[in-house]
Amino acid sequence: MPKIVIALGGNALQSKDSASTAEAQLEVAKQTCERVAELSRGGYEMAIVHGNGPQVGRILLASETARDTVPPMPFDVCGAMSQGYIGYHLQQALRYSLASRGLNIPVVSLVTQMIVEKADPAFQNPTKPIGGFYTEAEAKELENTKGYAMKEDAGRGWRRVVASPLPRRIVEIDQVRQLWDSSIVITCGGGGIPVIENADGTLEGVAAVIDKDFAAELLAEQMDADILMILTEVEKAAIHWGKPNQESLDHMSLAQAAQYVEEGHFAPGSMLPKVQACMKFVRTNPHKRAIITSLDKAIEALRGETGTVISFA
């Protein structure tokens, strides 16, 4: 059966129209898993990677708010917590969706560490804002006492910023391989918990945010997946986004995608990492394909009816 790695965007876990609660997230997860279950019924083997942006931010904010009562949690620990509760919601909802279709497929969430390089240039220029807002005086104190990097955020106050290094190795990849043939594995949540490997082989968590699209691409490579599918809010990627001459893209060759990236058509932190992850996958696997589409068009995209397909040529 074809093997797919699916990267779920934030809209798959949280609706703009719903409250920012665990209960509301579970309801969105149920709707998402109805779509994912249809893919499984279509004969595809799969693993699921999800984002954690809003969730890990809320976990960190709750920890910081209670800092006078209990010590704040380190950011890597907050990431692990987000993997746990998002994975719990997805595996519960997906198990039910599969069972309602007569599919007895186990679903398991794996707390996953991702090795990043200590020398990654991203650590010299942290840009990802996390947590709450502080006054300038509070920000300076955190810089002096905690060593945080703090930046002013558009006149709204000061926020902590962390690096976004590239993922290099999935620590638990052997366990994913062992589980693949018998289960749907939810792994590399939030891009994986960022860790560095010390000279003695020990792992050490670091404060960083790994892009889930790059994590999904690395997983697809290492699992020899046939398709990398990145599910987001839009049906297709587009050039000239938001302009009168906006053009949705059915297909991009590797060379075309590189040209569009060079011309600045894709927004950093939004469509750009999705396109770059797809480019990396097809560059490494010239006979395979990557797809960018919306969650509700995933089945049609696999049939070649919609979505943006990125291929080597």
Residue pairs with C-beta under 8 A, 6 or more apart in sequence:
1 43
1 44
1 45
2 43
2 44
2 45
2 226
2 227
3 44
3 45
3 46
3 180
3 223
3 224
3 225
3 226
3 227
4 39
4 44
4 45
4 46
4 47
4 225
4 226
4 227
4 228
4 229
4 302
5 46
5 47
5 48
5 49
5 216
5 217
5 219
5 220
5 223
5 225
5 227
5 228
5 229
6 36
6 39
6 46
6 47
6 48
6 49
6 216
6 229
6 231
6 298
7 49
7 50
7 51
7 212
7 213
7 215
7 216
7 228
7 229
7 230
7 231
7 274
7 277
8 32
8 48
8 49
8 50
8 51
8 231
8 295
9 51
9 230
9 231
9 232
9 233
9 295
10 51
10 53
10 54
11 232
11 233
11 295
12 28
12 29
12 32
12 50
12 231
12 295
13 25
13 28
13 29
13 32
13 50
13 51
13 54
13 55
13 86
13 89
14 20
14 24
14 25
14 28
14 54
14 55
15 24
15 28
18 24
18 27
18 28
20 54
20 58
22 85
22 89
25 55
25 86
25 89
26 89
26 92
26 93
29 89
29 90
29 92
29 93
30 93
30 96
30 97
32 90
32 93
32 295
33 90
33 93
33 94
33 96
33 97
34 97
35 295
35 296
35 298
35 299
36 46
36 48
36 94
36 97
36 298
37 94
37 97
37 98
37 100
37 101
37 103
38 101
38 298
38 299
39 46
39 298
39 299
39 302
40 46
40 98
40 101
40 103
40 105
40 184
41 101
41 103
42 299
42 302
44 302
45 180
45 181
46 184
47 176
47 180
47 184
47 185
47 186
47 187
47 219
47 223
47 225
48 90
48 184
48 185
48 186
48 187
49 186
49 187
49 188
49 189
49 191
49 212
49 215
49 216
49 219
50 86
50 87
50 90
50 186
50 189
50 190
50 212
51 190
51 191
51 212
52 79
52 82
52 83
52 86
52 189
52 190
52 191
52 212
53 190
55 82
55 85
55 86
55 190
56 75
56 78
56 79
56 81
56 82
56 130
56 190
57 130
57 131
59 73
59 78
59 81
59 82
60 72
60 73
60 75
60 78
60 130
60 131
60 132
61 131
61 132
63 70
63 72
63 73
63 78
64 72
64 131
64 132
65 132
66 72
73 81
74 205
74 207
75 130
75 162
75 207
75 208
76 193
76 194
76 195
76 205
76 206
76 207
76 208
77 205
79 190
79 193
79 194
80 111
80 193
82 189
82 190
83 109
83 111
83 112
83 189
83 190
83 193
84 109
84 111
86 189
86 190
87 109
87 110
87 111
87 186
87 189
88 109
90 107
90 109
90 186
91 107
91 108
91 109
91 186
94 107
94 184
95 106
95 107
98 104
98 105
98 107
98 184
105 183
105 184
106 182
106 183
106 184
107 183
107 184
107 186
108 179
108 183
108 184
108 185
108 186
109 185
109 186
109 187
109 189
110 172
110 175
110 176
110 179
110 185
110 186
110 187
111 172
111 189
111 193
112 170
112 171
112 172
112 176
112 187
112 188
112 189
112 192
112 193
113 170
113 171
113 172
113 192
113 193
113 195
113 203
114 167
114 168
114 169
114 170
114 171
114 188
114 191
114 192
114 193
114 194
114 195
114 210
114 215
115 167
115 168
115 169
115 170
115 171
115 195
115 196
115 197
115 203
116 165
116 166
116 167
116 168
116 194
116 195
116 196
116 206
116 208
116 210
117 165
117 166
117 168
117 196
118 196
120 163
120 165
120 166
122 163
122 164
122 165
122 166
122 208
123 163
123 165
123 208
125 163
126 149
126 161
126 162
126 163
126 164
127 161
127 163
127 164
128 161
128 162
128 163
128 164
128 208
128 209
129 151
129 153
129 159
129 160
129 161
130 159
130 160
130 161
130 162
130 209
131 159
131 160
132 159
133 153
133 156
133 157
133 158
133 159
134 142
134 150
134 157
134 158
134 159
135 157
135 158
136 152
136 158
138 158
139 150
139 158
140 150
142 148
142 150
142 160
143 149
143 150
148 160
149 160
149 161
149 162
150 158
150 159
150 160
150 161
151 158
151 159
151 161
152 158
153 159
162 207
162 208
162 209
163 207
163 208
163 209
164 208
164 209
164 210
164 211
165 194
165 208
165 210
166 210
166 214
167 188
167 191
167 192
167 210
167 214
167 215
167 218
168 218
169 218
170 176
170 187
170 188
170 192
170 215
170 218
170 219
170 222
171 195
171 203
172 187
173 219
173 222
173 223
176 185
176 187
176 219
176 223
177 223
179 185
180 223
187 219
188 212
188 215
188 216
188 218
188 219
189 212
190 209
190 210
190 212
191 209
191 210
191 211
191 212
191 214
191 215
192 210
192 215
193 205
194 205
194 206
194 207
194 208
194 209
194 210
195 203
195 204
195 205
195 206
196 203
196 204
196 206
197 203
197 204
198 204
211 273
211 277
213 230
213 273
213 274
213 276
213 277
214 273
214 276
214 277
214 280
216 228
216 230
216 277
217 228
217 277
217 278
217 280
217 281
219 225
220 227
220 228
220 281
221 281
221 284
221 285
225 288
226 288
227 288
227 289
227 290
227 291
227 302
228 277
228 278
228 281
228 288
228 289
228 290
228 291
229 290
229 291
229 293
229 298
229 301
229 302
230 274
230 277
230 278
230 290
230 291
230 292
230 293
231 293
231 294
231 295
231 298
232 271
232 274
232 292
232 293
232 294
232 295
233 294
234 293
234 294
235 248
235 293
235 294
235 297
235 306
235 307
236 248
236 249
236 250
236 292
236 293
236 306
236 307
236 308
237 248
237 249
237 252
237 266
237 271
237 274
237 275
237 292
237 308
238 246
238 247
238 248
238 249
238 265
239 246
239 247
239 249
239 260
239 263
239 265
240 246
240 247
240 265
241 265
241 266
241 267
241 271
248 308
249 308
250 307
250 308
250 309
251 308
251 309
251 310
251 311
252 260
252 275
252 308
252 309
252 310
252 311
253 310
253 311
253 312
253 313
254 279
254 282
254 283
254 310
254 311
254 312
254 313
257 275
257 278
257 279
257 310
258 279
260 266
260 275
261 272
261 275
261 276
261 279
266 272
266 274
266 275
271 292
274 292
275 292
275 310
277 290
278 290
278 291
278 292
278 310
279 290
279 310
281 288
281 290
281 310
282 288
282 289
282 290
282 310
282 311
282 312
283 312
286 312
286 313
287 312
289 309
289 310
289 311
290 309
290 310
290 311
291 301
291 302
291 307
291 308
291 309
291 310
292 307
292 308
292 310
293 300
293 301
293 306
293 307
293 308
297 306
297 307
300 306
300 307
301 307
301 309
